Amino acid sequence: NGISFIQVAESYLQETTDVIQRIRELSVQSANGIYSAEDRMYIQVEVSQLVAEIDRIASHAQFNGMNMLTGRFARETGENTVTGSMWFHIGANMDQRTRAYIGTMTAAALGVRDVGDESILNIDDPEKANRAIGTLDEAIKKINKQRADLGAYQNRLEYTVIGVNVAAEN
């Protein structure tokens, strides 16, 4: 069921958005000069756990046993992306199908974990925290773009269902 597949992916992306938003809040706090190095260290501990949570969500986001956010259904866009797509058969006849793509939504793909050395987003001083805000804004844009694409796929599938039902009545 393609619509269910898309709705499940959307739910996992909402979780990822919530985590990224929390990391952004912590980055804004850390960018403020009123916090001590010790305060920032505690903030960094939470950020580290939240980055790990992004990867946990990506690796556990499944539908019918298929990982959804690790690149299995992604379009080739760069070095952090695996190629693939999900085909939905949308009619009663051969070749009546459509393709959906879901990008890689791991911490590395979102820019909050370095691909090479596995280091995570560092906000342990105000300048690094300030740069992190921009990185997180880009991650949010990437997730929002994916969610918009999923919404478009879902709308297309829902209209297809209506069309198939009309054809069945005739």
Helices and strands as residue ranges (DSSP letters): H 2-31, H 37-60, E 62-63, E 66-67, E 86-89, E 97-100, H 126-169
